[in-house]
Amino acid sequence: MSIEVSHYIERRIINLLLFAMELKKEVPLTNVNFVLINQITRTIKSLEQIYKKAREKREGEEGTMEDVRKEAQDTRYWVRILKETNNSRFYKLIDELEDESEELIRIFSRIISMN
C-alpha cells in the first residue's frame, strides 16, 4: 500500500473521530448517550491502532486488514444503536458518522479483496 493511500486512510479515521467529537457536543449527554459515544470513540481509537499495526504487519504478527474492517463494523454498530436511542433531530449528524464508517468499511474490504 502506498504512503499516500495510508495517509488518506489515516485522515479518514481521524475525520471519523472528529465526527464523533462533534456529535458529543450536540446530542444531549444522557447516561445512555454518554456510554454510547464513549464506546464509539473507543472503537475508533482502536480502529486507528489496529490499522497502524496492520499496515506495518510482519509475518506472524497480529493485526490484519480483516481486524481493521471488523473494528470499523463495530463502530458502525454502536453508531446505529446511538441513532436508535436518539431523537430524529440528531439523525443528520449521526448519519454523517454512520456514512463515514460505512465508507471506511468499503475501503478496507477493497484492500482485503486486492490481497
Secondary structure, 3 states (H helix, E strand, C coil): CCHHHHHHHHHHHHHHHHHHHHHHHHCCCCHHHHHHHHHHHHHHHHHHHHHHHHHCCCCCCCCCHHHHHHHHHHHHHHHHHHHHCCCHHHHHHHHHHHHHHHHHHHHHHHHHHHC
